[in-house]
Amino acid sequence: MSVRGGDRPPLPPRERMLQAAIRLISTQGVTGTGLREIIAASDAPRGSLQHYFPGGKDQLVTEAITIAGEMAARRVLRLADQLPSRTPGALFAAMAGAWRDIYARRGFAEGCPIAATAADTAATSPVLRDAARRAMDRWQGALGDALAGLGVPGHRARPLALLMLSALEGALIMARSRQDTGPLDAIVAELAPVLDAAGPAAGHGAGC
């Protein structure tokens, strides 16, 4: 399981371990992902865990989920910049479409590592629960900024971002359990008109 792609130079061991953790958590959850498995998947030297993550698994997962939140935030902003139709519904369709493409190419093994961390640890680890919350807040904040840039009034942007992420996470669970992208299509069909009604085309300004 390679952590790098194409002709890019290999990542340092620490970064490889974090990327491997994100990938494994997205398919197996936190409790199903062992430290030895992360080290093996990242081709990291023996002893790397103690050297780079003296706080053990909690530190590694916390940092991995923080990175996952940053990646999700950047992905939202990138999708917003690339929209052919600059509407909130089009952004939501692009977000769901990115997951539809993943499932079409690689099957239904993957989910959101942030959601997987929350589901696994919310009742047992305050440290990891807080890490998942911060990562989700970062994602929601970036999505709210993107919606504001598409003309959604400021007071509605963050609540609508919460609605979009909640619907997307639920659809991912259903898509994986059914082995079918239909839930992703359904949330776009039902929510895109609601989201677009909040934009400037519905007569709203872009301010608060």
RACORGI-V794547 format. One record per helix or strand. SS is the DSSP state (h for helix, s for strand). FROM is the first residue (numbers start at 1). LEN is the number of residues. Records with the same first field share a line. If there is no record, write none. Layout:
# RACORGI-V794547
SS=FROM-LEN ; FROM-LEN
This chain:
# RACORGI-V794547
h=13-16 ; 35-8 ; 48-5 ; 56-26 ; 88-19 ; 113-9 ; 126-24 ; 154-25 ; 182-15 ; 200-3
